[in-house]
Amino acid sequence: MGSYRREMSGFFLFIILFTLIESSRGHGNPGGTKLELIHRHALERKPATQIQRLRQLLHSDSIRLRQISHKVRLGQGHVDASRRQLPEKTTYNPACTNRSKNDNNVSGEMPMHSGADYGTGQYFVRFRVGSPAQKFVLIADTGSDLTWMNCEYRCRGGRCRRSSHKRRVFLADHSSSFRTVPCSSSMCKIDLANLFSLARCPSPTDPCAYDYRYSDGSAALGLFANETVTFTLTNGRKTRLKNVVVGCSESTRGQSFQGADGVMGLGYSNYSFAVKAAKRFGDKFSYCLVDHLSPENVSSYLIFGSHKEVGITYHRRMRYTELLLGVITPFYAVNIKGISIGGLMLDIPPETWNLTGQGGAIIDSGSSLTGLTQQAYQPVMAALKLSLQNFKNLNLDIGPIEYCFNSMGFHESVVPRLVFHFTDGARFEPPVKSYVIDAAPGVKCLGFVPLAWPGASVIGNIMQQNHLWEFDLANSRLGFATSSCV
């Protein structure tokens, strides 16, 4: 979701494609699913320069980080579950016509702020859906809980969208397992309200429709259905995950979806793909991100089920901290006590980390950089810059990253170690290369961006690299340990 060249990587190796690889024990008890992460830039015909990639990354991250923090600032722990009404003067114009058995169009458009309003996702996933299975590449977004594909449903005549070599389209009528959700059902009216179902229902059997709006102006309009997702096991067998809620998007607009056929929702909610797949495999999922400068033959993984079942090992012992679910839907939140640098706790006000107030912290694989609200950002940057006084500060016009320097003669030993301290005593100590990051040849930057206060801080995926992260949904705990992801 060309061959990868190490020198082109910079710190932009976090737009990833998932290739499905699944392992199991026995015939009746799948042990887990392991999905290989492949760098999206490896597929570019004309690779961008490192600085161009940095600007692209900062643009995407800035939207996402700002919107996550904004949601907390407004005190929105969840989306308003009331049904949205259609504005009188707006029109839904799908590329294909939605038709029920009564041949009535399902149409409409409404303004809203989506739970997926966090910029485009930083990962791609290869996805097989339908019966027989149709193959797609989706943006995997931990800030979204709706999984959807470009789609045609009961398409008639010249209004049907034509597939091309650049755009794959799910043909719903070709799938025997495709079942639309009726707009008159309680599932549409209540359960899917948080996934932005529309209130309009021309007839009881018409499909439940949605209008997803993204923060950059992109949008996806379509209808909800239940479908079957297929995984291929390493021994050649296949397993199916049935009754997965998906979106059949007949109309999309904007830049967010370029290069992809849709979005996979990996956030926390009853209808997200992550939660559905995790329930099949022991109510757990994990991911392990290797060093972003690793060679081509070293892989990162997303795992559903136990990481032990699929052969991912870790060094030292696994540490655990409380995982706060449903507090800032659909994100995965944690209780942080403070940050130390060089063994000294920084003077950061306790309310900075208070999720029940106006602060908090999120673990997010969809953001590359780590965003800290001003109350944490200022002391962290001040402490780290002290150790870099002997290196020339470079005034690069590349967005919200404040501090970049000439890295000639730099060694990680000059930088004091940064540690995140959790309220229950757990400690996360990332490697220096996860927060003093490569921007270009001879240039390194402090990998933090400032966020407004009040709001939530976000621990991004570069900070998480070289670690295995286990999301134990059944026990509401987050496990982490250093790992080479093999």
LOLUM-409119 format. One record per residue (C-alpha): residue number from 0; x, y, z. Coordinates in nm, 4 decimals. Each point is the difference from the previous one (the first is absolute). Example, Ala and Ser with C-alpha at 12.3 -4.5 7.8 and 13.67 -1.06 7.14 Angstrom:
<pts>
PT    nr       east      north         up
PT     0     1.2300    -0.4500     0.7800
PT     1     0.1370     0.3440    -0.0660
</pts>
This chain:
<pts>
PT    nr       east      north         up
PT     0     0.0000     0.0000     0.0000
PT     1     1.1542    -0.0558    -0.8249
PT     2     0.2394    -0.1172     0.2414
PT     3     0.0587     0.1647     0.3311
PT     4     0.3245     0.1924     0.0345
PT     5     0.1452     0.0677     0.3421
PT     6     0.1413     0.3368    -0.0941
PT     7    -0.3442     0.1237    -0.1067
PT     8    -0.1686    -0.0928     0.3240
PT     9     0.0537     0.3009     0.2303
PT    10    -0.2642    -0.0334     0.2668
PT    11    -0.2810    -0.0490    -0.2435
PT    12    -0.0186    -0.3748     0.0190
PT    13    -0.3335    -0.0054     0.1744
PT    14    -0.2371     0.0076    -0.2930
PT    15    -0.0324    -0.3740    -0.0174
PT    16    -0.1655    -0.2785    -0.1920
PT    17    -0.1271    -0.3053     0.1871
PT    18     0.0478    -0.3366    -0.1731
PT    19    -0.2166    -0.2652     0.1641
PT    20     0.1930    -0.2899     0.1496
PT    21    -0.1896    -0.2159     0.2482
PT    22     0.1139    -0.2856     0.2212
PT    23    -0.2024    -0.2513     0.1997
PT    24     0.0215    -0.3043     0.2224
PT    25    -0.2193    -0.2924    -0.0871
PT    26    -0.3020     0.0094    -0.2248
PT    27    -0.2558     0.1364     0.2444
PT    28     0.1898     0.2607     0.1995
PT    29     0.1723     0.2770    -0.1970
PT    30     0.2823     0.1254     0.2199
PT    31     0.0377     0.3403    -0.1532
PT    32     0.0502     0.2124    -0.3059
PT    33     0.3270     0.1648    -0.0975
PT    34    -0.0096     0.2768    -0.2609
PT    35     0.3252     0.1184    -0.1524
PT    36     0.0623     0.3732    -0.0299
PT    37     0.1518     0.1236    -0.3262
PT    38     0.1067     0.3593    -0.0625
PT    39    -0.2358     0.1841    -0.2312
PT    40     0.2794     0.2109    -0.1513
PT    41     0.1481    -0.3198    -0.1409
PT    42    -0.2870     0.0096    -0.2505
PT    43     0.0712     0.3522    -0.1270
PT    44     0.1154     0.0275    -0.3591
PT    45     0.1628     0.3354     0.0622
PT    46     0.1100     0.0101     0.3656
PT    47    -0.0210     0.3379     0.1681
PT    48     0.3027     0.1579     0.1643
PT    49     0.0352    -0.0344     0.3747
PT    50    -0.0979     0.3636     0.0566
PT    51    -0.3077    -0.0398    -0.2217
PT    52    -0.1012    -0.3067     0.1969
PT    53     0.0549     0.1892     0.3231
PT    54    -0.2369     0.2747    -0.1132
PT    55    -0.2614    -0.2575    -0.1059
PT    56     0.0321    -0.1777     0.3326
PT    57    -0.0286     0.3210     0.1994
PT    58    -0.3094     0.1045    -0.1925
PT    59    -0.1745    -0.3309     0.0724
PT    60     0.1170    -0.0137     0.3611
PT    61    -0.0938     0.3617     0.0685
PT    62    -0.3624    -0.0624    -0.1020
PT    63    -0.0256    -0.3213     0.1967
PT    64     0.1739     0.1165     0.3174
PT    65    -0.1893     0.3277     0.0071
PT    66    -0.3369    -0.1721    -0.0341
PT    67     0.0737    -0.2614     0.2672
PT    68     0.1017     0.2704     0.2447
PT    69    -0.2968     0.2162    -0.1035
PT    70    -0.2431    -0.2788     0.0810
PT    71     0.1237    -0.0137     0.3585
PT    72     0.0049     0.3783     0.0244
PT    73    -0.3703     0.0101    -0.0798
PT    74    -0.0642    -0.2637     0.2642
PT    75    -0.1358    -0.2489    -0.2567
PT    76     0.0578    -0.3460     0.1408
PT    77    -0.2270    -0.1483    -0.2665
PT    78    -0.1941     0.1030    -0.3067
PT    79    -0.3553     0.1224     0.0504
PT    80    -0.2104    -0.3072    -0.0620
PT    81    -0.3068     0.1914    -0.1222
PT    82    -0.0988    -0.0598    -0.3636
PT    83     0.1165     0.2650    -0.2417
PT    84    -0.2627     0.1740    -0.2123
PT    85     0.0566     0.0871    -0.3631
PT    86     0.0268     0.3686    -0.0896
PT    87    -0.2699     0.1175    -0.2392
PT    88     0.2292     0.1372    -0.2691
PT    89     0.2619    -0.2713    -0.0221
PT    90     0.0017    -0.2918    -0.2390
PT    91     0.1596    -0.3416     0.0011
PT    92     0.1234    -0.0845    -0.3504
PT    93     0.1540    -0.3459     0.0005
PT    94     0.1924    -0.1320    -0.2960
PT    95    -0.2459    -0.2889    -0.0019
PT    96    -0.3650    -0.0100     0.0924
PT    97    -0.0992    -0.1610     0.3310
PT    98    -0.3158    -0.2014    -0.0512
PT    99    -0.2070    -0.2063     0.2365
PT   100    -0.2470    -0.2650    -0.1090
PT   101    -0.2484     0.2837    -0.0431
PT   102     0.2556     0.1752    -0.2254
PT   103     0.0118     0.3110     0.2207
PT   104     0.3212     0.2021     0.0043
PT   105     0.1888     0.0285     0.3274
PT   106     0.1401     0.3491    -0.0165
PT   107     0.0952     0.2988     0.2060
PT   108     0.2891     0.1938     0.1518
PT   109     0.0581     0.1636     0.3358
PT   110     0.2703     0.2086     0.1689
PT   111     0.1711    -0.1706     0.2925
PT   112     0.3332    -0.0491     0.1733
PT   113     0.0989    -0.3614    -0.0441
PT   114     0.1609    -0.2156     0.2668
PT   115     0.2545    -0.0595    -0.2786
PT   116     0.0865     0.3698    -0.0274
PT   117     0.3656    -0.0576     0.0707
PT   118     0.1706     0.0303    -0.3397
PT   119     0.0813    -0.3005    -0.2136
PT   120     0.1229    -0.3172     0.1644
PT   121     0.3692    -0.0840     0.0002
PT   122    -0.0373    -0.3676    -0.0914
PT   123    -0.1409    -0.2015    -0.2874
PT   124    -0.1609    -0.3438     0.0281
PT   125    -0.0658    -0.2615    -0.2643
PT   126    -0.3591    -0.1089     0.0492
PT   127    -0.2098    -0.2803    -0.1486
PT   128    -0.3735     0.0325     0.0392
PT   129    -0.3116    -0.1631    -0.1430
PT   130    -0.0963    -0.3456    -0.1310
PT   131     0.1908    -0.0703    -0.2151
PT   132     0.2663     0.2273     0.1471
PT   133     0.0910     0.3229    -0.1787
PT   134     0.3401     0.1586     0.0698
PT   135     0.0615     0.3594     0.1101
PT   136     0.2633     0.2230     0.1583
PT   137    -0.1377     0.2118     0.2858
PT   138     0.1364     0.2771     0.2196
PT   139     0.0215    -0.1486     0.3497
PT   140    -0.1070     0.2742     0.2384
PT   141     0.0039    -0.0344     0.3788
PT   142    -0.2009     0.3231     0.0185
PT   143    -0.2949    -0.1492    -0.1889
PT   144    -0.2430    -0.2783     0.0799
PT   145    -0.1673    -0.0372    -0.3421
PT   146     0.1469    -0.2332    -0.2606
PT   147    -0.1078     0.0868    -0.3540
PT   148     0.0941    -0.0606    -0.3638
PT   149    -0.0738     0.1702    -0.3297
PT   150    -0.3144    -0.1843    -0.1001
PT   151    -0.2786    -0.0579    -0.2506
PT   152    -0.3400    -0.1212     0.1224
PT   153    -0.2945    -0.0750    -0.2305
PT   154     0.1487     0.2288    -0.2572
PT   155    -0.2119     0.0813    -0.3034
PT   156     0.0930     0.1249    -0.3465
PT   157     0.2298     0.2861    -0.0885
PT   158     0.0225     0.1380     0.3541
PT   159     0.2081    -0.2987     0.1079
PT   160     0.3563     0.0808     0.0877
PT   161     0.2550    -0.1734    -0.2187
PT   162     0.2915    -0.1760     0.1654
PT   163     0.3452     0.0807    -0.1346
PT   164     0.3517    -0.1283     0.0547
PT   165     0.0452     0.2841     0.2486
PT   166    -0.3157    -0.0607     0.2036
PT   167    -0.1402    -0.3261     0.1294
PT   168    -0.3712    -0.0139     0.0807
PT   169    -0.1836    -0.2544     0.2149
PT   170    -0.2839    -0.1524    -0.2045
PT   171    -0.2575    -0.0640     0.2701
PT   172    -0.2391    -0.1846    -0.2319
PT   173     0.2739    -0.2546    -0.0733
PT   174     0.0262    -0.0992     0.3680
PT   175    -0.2410    -0.2590     0.1396
PT   176     0.0807     0.1058     0.3593
PT   177    -0.0767     0.3735    -0.0467
PT   178    -0.2981     0.0971     0.2194
PT   179    -0.1061     0.3616     0.0363
PT   180    -0.1153     0.1396     0.3351
PT   181    -0.3619     0.1261    -0.0269
PT   182    -0.0412     0.3695     0.0783
PT   183    -0.3037    -0.0807     0.2185
PT   184     0.1994    -0.2334     0.2274
PT   185     0.1130     0.0871     0.3502
PT   186     0.3532    -0.0805    -0.1150
PT   187    -0.0183     0.2888    -0.2458
PT   188    -0.1897     0.2377     0.2273
PT   189     0.1978    -0.0618     0.3197
PT   190     0.3053    -0.2242    -0.0358
PT   191     0.1416     0.1634    -0.3120
PT   192    -0.0765     0.3581     0.1039
PT   193     0.3598     0.0323     0.1206
PT   194     0.1086    -0.1071    -0.3480
PT   195    -0.2018     0.2887    -0.1449
PT   196    -0.3022    -0.1775    -0.1402
PT   197    -0.2494     0.2312    -0.1670
PT   198    -0.3473     0.0556     0.1431
PT   199    -0.1772    -0.0104    -0.3342
PT   200    -0.1886    -0.3247    -0.0691
PT   201    -0.2141     0.0148    -0.3174
PT   202    -0.1349    -0.3516     0.0590
PT   203     0.0595    -0.2564     0.2767
PT   204     0.2018    -0.2346    -0.2219
PT   205     0.2339     0.2649    -0.1413
PT   206     0.3658    -0.0340     0.1045
PT   207     0.1315     0.2005     0.2938
PT   208     0.2120     0.2795    -0.1489
PT   209     0.2951     0.2011     0.1349
PT   210     0.1886     0.3194    -0.0752
PT   211     0.3549     0.0025     0.1340
PT   212     0.1789     0.3366    -0.0027
PT   213     0.3752     0.0382     0.0547
PT   214     0.1781     0.3065     0.1350
PT   215     0.1695     0.0861    -0.3309
PT   216    -0.3338     0.0161    -0.1831
PT   217     0.0066    -0.3593    -0.1261
PT   218    -0.3213    -0.1976     0.0265
PT   219    -0.1394    -0.3496    -0.0497
PT   220    -0.3692    -0.0692    -0.0558
PT   221    -0.1592    -0.3395    -0.0220
PT   222    -0.1959    -0.2717     0.1785
PT   223     0.0640    -0.2472     0.2823
PT   224     0.0090    -0.3754    -0.0454
PT   225     0.1169    -0.3187     0.1689
PT   226     0.2700    -0.1906    -0.1870
PT   227     0.2545    -0.2796     0.0259
PT   228     0.3753     0.0630     0.0193
PT   229     0.2436    -0.2721    -0.1066
PT   230     0.3462    -0.0784     0.1416
PT   231     0.2501    -0.2433    -0.1498
PT   232     0.1855    -0.2239     0.2455
PT   233     0.3693    -0.0756    -0.0359
PT   234    -0.0843    -0.3677    -0.0550
PT   235    -0.2137     0.0930    -0.3002
PT   236    -0.3371    -0.0258     0.1733
PT   237    -0.2377     0.2924     0.0182
PT   238    -0.2161     0.1310     0.2812
PT   239    -0.2889     0.2434    -0.0158
PT   240    -0.1197     0.2716     0.2320
PT   241    -0.3747     0.0359    -0.0550
PT   242    -0.2459     0.2814     0.0670
PT   243     0.2580     0.2779    -0.0124
PT   244    -0.1644     0.3420    -0.0315
PT   245     0.1365     0.1724    -0.3096
PT   246    -0.0822     0.3095    -0.1971
PT   247    -0.0781    -0.0140    -0.3720
PT   248     0.1213     0.3474    -0.1043
PT   249    -0.1530     0.0969    -0.3324
PT   250     0.1236     0.3572     0.0075
PT   251     0.3276     0.1401     0.1306
PT   252     0.1609     0.3405    -0.0232
PT   253     0.3383     0.1433     0.0972
PT   254     0.3683    -0.0848     0.0268
PT   255    -0.0023    -0.2221     0.3100
PT   256    -0.0612    -0.3237    -0.1874
PT   257     0.2544     0.0275    -0.2809
PT   258     0.1739    -0.3300    -0.0637
PT   259    -0.2541    -0.1966     0.2034
PT   260    -0.3355    -0.1656    -0.0596
PT   261    -0.1482     0.1031     0.3339
PT   262     0.0638     0.0081     0.3740
PT   263     0.0316    -0.2727     0.2634
PT   264    -0.1269     0.1057     0.3435
PT   265     0.2418    -0.1140     0.2718
PT   266    -0.1262     0.2248     0.2786
PT   267    -0.1852    -0.1231     0.3073
PT   268    -0.3746    -0.0464    -0.0443
PT   269    -0.2488    -0.2849    -0.0289
PT   270     0.0108     0.0064    -0.3792
PT   271     0.3669     0.0640    -0.0738
PT   272     0.1936    -0.2658    -0.1862
PT   273     0.2680    -0.0078     0.2724
PT   274    -0.2504    -0.0909     0.2719
PT   275    -0.1830    -0.2511    -0.2213
PT   276     0.3212    -0.1789    -0.1000
PT   277     0.1404     0.0112     0.3529
PT   278    -0.3112    -0.1748     0.1360
PT   279     0.0681    -0.2857    -0.2393
PT   280     0.3542    -0.0347     0.1340
PT   281    -0.0145     0.0314     0.3785
PT   282    -0.1006     0.3677     0.0315
PT   283     0.3529     0.1186    -0.0751
PT   284     0.1863     0.1694    -0.2782
PT   285     0.3588     0.1178    -0.0189
PT   286     0.2385     0.1763    -0.2287
PT   287     0.3768     0.0114    -0.0173
PT   288     0.1790     0.2768    -0.1904
PT   289     0.3665    -0.0452    -0.0830
PT   290     0.2517     0.2826    -0.0277
PT   291    -0.1068     0.2169    -0.2927
PT   292     0.3547    -0.0263    -0.1410
PT   293    -0.0067    -0.3796    -0.0036
PT   294     0.0972    -0.1779    -0.3248
PT   295    -0.2556    -0.1429    -0.2395
PT   296     0.0102    -0.3534     0.1430
PT   297    -0.1093     0.1124     0.3490
PT   298    -0.3765     0.0285     0.0452
PT   299    -0.2540     0.1579     0.2324
PT   300    -0.3224    -0.1788     0.0907
PT   301    -0.3589     0.0393     0.1111
PT   302    -0.1248    -0.3004     0.1972
PT   303    -0.3484    -0.1132     0.1003
PT   304     0.0110    -0.2454     0.2890
PT   305     0.3019    -0.0911     0.2087
PT   306     0.3351     0.1149    -0.1316
PT   307     0.1450    -0.3257     0.1385
PT   308    -0.2188    -0.2017    -0.2357
PT   309     0.1514     0.1646    -0.3076
PT   310     0.3628    -0.0039     0.1082
PT   311     0.0645     0.3630     0.0953
PT   312     0.2479     0.0127     0.2895
PT   313     0.1057     0.2821     0.2283
PT   314     0.2993     0.0849     0.2155
PT   315    -0.0175     0.0300     0.3780
PT   316    -0.3459    -0.0227     0.1490
PT   317    -0.3294     0.1393    -0.1191
PT   318    -0.1138     0.3035     0.1990
PT   319    -0.3683     0.0790     0.0455
PT   320    -0.1999     0.3141     0.0660
PT   321    -0.3694     0.0801     0.0045
PT   322    -0.1635     0.0459    -0.3403
PT   323    -0.2882     0.2486     0.0136
PT   324    -0.2681    -0.1038    -0.2477
PT   325    -0.2990     0.2083    -0.1047
PT   326     0.1214     0.3158     0.1753
PT   327     0.0993     0.1814    -0.3196
PT   328    -0.1736    -0.2100    -0.2640
PT   329     0.1375    -0.1602    -0.2129
PT   330     0.3524     0.0522     0.1337
PT   331     0.2131    -0.2058     0.2375
PT   332     0.0834     0.2143     0.3048
PT   333     0.2471    -0.0507     0.2852
PT   334     0.0631     0.1517     0.3449
PT   335     0.3339     0.1827     0.0021
PT   336     0.1478     0.1355     0.3218
PT   337     0.2859     0.1971    -0.1519
PT   338     0.3137     0.0096    -0.2182
PT   339     0.3588    -0.0168     0.1175
PT   340     0.3131     0.0901    -0.1959
PT   341     0.3400    -0.1101     0.1216
PT   342    -0.1569    -0.1427     0.3159
PT   343    -0.1634     0.3289     0.1045
PT   344    -0.3787     0.0403    -0.0002
PT   345    -0.1027     0.3057    -0.1999
PT   346    -0.2191     0.2695     0.1508
PT   347    -0.3208    -0.0820    -0.1885
PT   348    -0.3341     0.0852     0.1666
PT   349    -0.1955    -0.3162     0.0975
PT   350    -0.3122     0.1217    -0.1831
PT   351     0.1939    -0.0439    -0.3272
PT   352    -0.0656    -0.3739     0.0229
PT   353    -0.3493     0.0053     0.1537
PT   354    -0.2419    -0.1681    -0.2404
PT   355    -0.3005     0.0768     0.2162
PT   356     0.0906     0.3683    -0.0163
PT   357     0.1399     0.1788    -0.3029
PT   358     0.3159    -0.1988    -0.0690
PT   359     0.0990    -0.3605    -0.0536
PT   360     0.2182    -0.2112    -0.2276
PT   361    -0.0670    -0.2257    -0.2984
PT   362     0.2018    -0.2907    -0.1432
PT   363    -0.0479     0.0401    -0.3753
PT   364     0.1494    -0.2048    -0.2815
PT   365    -0.1573     0.2342    -0.2558
PT   366     0.2128     0.3003     0.0980
PT   367     0.3682    -0.0104    -0.0890
PT   368     0.1317     0.2744     0.2266
PT   369    -0.0724     0.0481     0.3692
PT   370    -0.2116     0.3018     0.0890
PT   371     0.0199     0.1539     0.3475
PT   372    -0.2253     0.2720     0.1342
PT   373     0.1869     0.3206     0.0834
PT   374     0.0267    -0.0779     0.3728
PT   375     0.2036    -0.3133    -0.0808
PT   376     0.1554     0.1113    -0.3295
PT   377     0.1882     0.3005     0.1353
PT   378     0.1888    -0.1773     0.2845
PT   379     0.0768    -0.3048    -0.2183
PT   380     0.1440     0.2133    -0.2803
PT   381     0.1962     0.2184     0.2399
PT   382     0.1633    -0.3014     0.1676
PT   383     0.0918    -0.1697    -0.3277
PT   384     0.1335     0.3146    -0.1674
PT   385     0.2469     0.0478     0.2856
PT   386     0.1817    -0.3144    -0.1089
PT   387     0.0199     0.1204    -0.3615
PT   388     0.1555     0.3431     0.0564
PT   389     0.3198    -0.0991    -0.1814
PT   390    -0.1879    -0.0751    -0.3231
PT   391    -0.1070     0.2704    -0.2417
PT   392    -0.3720     0.0741     0.0096
PT   393    -0.1484    -0.0057    -0.3522
PT   394    -0.2944     0.2266    -0.0737
PT   395    -0.1896    -0.2307    -0.2338
PT   396    -0.3395     0.1097    -0.1279
PT   397    -0.1707    -0.3382     0.0309
PT   398    -0.3018     0.0655     0.2177
PT   399    -0.0579    -0.0568     0.3709
PT   400     0.3319    -0.1734     0.0790
PT   401     0.1851     0.2606     0.2014
PT   402     0.3548    -0.1253     0.0342
PT   403     0.2244    -0.1566    -0.2650
PT   404     0.3789    -0.0011     0.0066
PT   405     0.3112    -0.0873    -0.1987
PT   406     0.0738    -0.3551     0.1128
PT   407     0.3662    -0.0099    -0.1074
PT   408     0.1867    -0.1687     0.2869
PT   409    -0.3203    -0.0852     0.1871
PT   410    -0.0174    -0.3086     0.2202
PT   411    -0.3046    -0.1166     0.1945
PT   412     0.2006    -0.0113     0.3223
PT   413    -0.0119     0.3815     0.0268
PT   414    -0.3799    -0.0089     0.0405
PT   415    -0.1482    -0.0856     0.3436
PT   416    -0.2581    -0.2801     0.0029
PT   417    -0.3651     0.0914    -0.0032
PT   418    -0.2490    -0.2119     0.1980
PT   419    -0.3806     0.0041     0.0099
PT   420    -0.1217    -0.0891     0.3510
PT   421    -0.3474    -0.1510     0.0392
PT   422    -0.2085     0.0488     0.3138
PT   423     0.0110    -0.3710     0.0880
PT   424     0.3810    -0.0049     0.0019
PT   425     0.0721    -0.1290    -0.3510
PT   426     0.2734     0.1802    -0.1954
PT   427     0.0419     0.0337    -0.3773
PT   428     0.3546     0.0916    -0.1050
PT   429     0.0240     0.0440    -0.3794
PT   430     0.3379    -0.0063    -0.1762
PT   431     0.1584     0.3402    -0.0733
PT   432    -0.0488    -0.0489    -0.3753
PT   433    -0.3760     0.0011     0.0613
PT   434    -0.0007     0.3643     0.1106
PT   435     0.3170     0.1337    -0.1641
PT   436    -0.0972    -0.0982    -0.3514
PT   437     0.1543     0.0163    -0.3462
PT   438    -0.1499     0.2652    -0.2264
PT   439     0.2557     0.0047    -0.2839
PT   440     0.3672    -0.0915    -0.0505
PT   441     0.1959     0.1879     0.2693
PT   442    -0.3177     0.1354     0.1601
PT   443    -0.1777    -0.1214     0.3116
PT   444    -0.3029     0.1454     0.1781
PT   445    -0.1656    -0.0342     0.3389
PT   446    -0.3051    -0.2069    -0.0898
PT   447    -0.2639     0.1904     0.1959
PT   448    -0.2690     0.2417    -0.1153
PT   449    -0.1849     0.2445     0.2276
PT   450    -0.3722    -0.0355     0.0656
PT   451    -0.2354     0.2534     0.1520
PT   452    -0.1040    -0.0162     0.3646
PT   453    -0.2484    -0.1142     0.1162
PT   454     0.0129    -0.3216    -0.2032
PT   455     0.1514    -0.3473    -0.0180
PT   456     0.3594    -0.0952    -0.0715
PT   457     0.0639    -0.2728    -0.2569
PT   458     0.2793    -0.2594     0.0030
PT   459     0.0652    -0.0658    -0.3704
PT   460     0.1306    -0.3075    -0.1750
PT   461     0.3622     0.1127    -0.0414
PT   462     0.0204     0.0238     0.3798
PT   463    -0.1411    -0.3543     0.0169
PT   464     0.2476    -0.1643    -0.2360
PT   465     0.2176    -0.2941     0.1077
PT   466    -0.2745    -0.1045     0.2403
PT   467    -0.2810    -0.2532     0.0030
PT   468    -0.3304     0.1555     0.1115
PT   469    -0.2791    -0.2287     0.1178
PT   470    -0.3562     0.1359     0.0304
PT   471    -0.1788    -0.2347     0.2417
PT   472    -0.3593     0.1121    -0.0483
PT   473    -0.1497    -0.2613     0.2340
PT   474     0.2112     0.1149     0.2967
PT   475     0.0323     0.3690    -0.0958
PT   476     0.3759    -0.0031     0.0120
PT   477     0.2829     0.1005    -0.2309
PT   478     0.3139    -0.2126    -0.0100
PT   479     0.3316     0.1115    -0.1493
PT   480     0.3517    -0.1380    -0.0263
PT   481     0.3092     0.0608    -0.2116
PT   482     0.0000    -0.2263    -0.3041
PT   483     0.1705    -0.0546    -0.3338
PT   484    -0.3416    -0.1114    -0.1326
PT   485     0.1162    -0.3490    -0.0982
</pts>
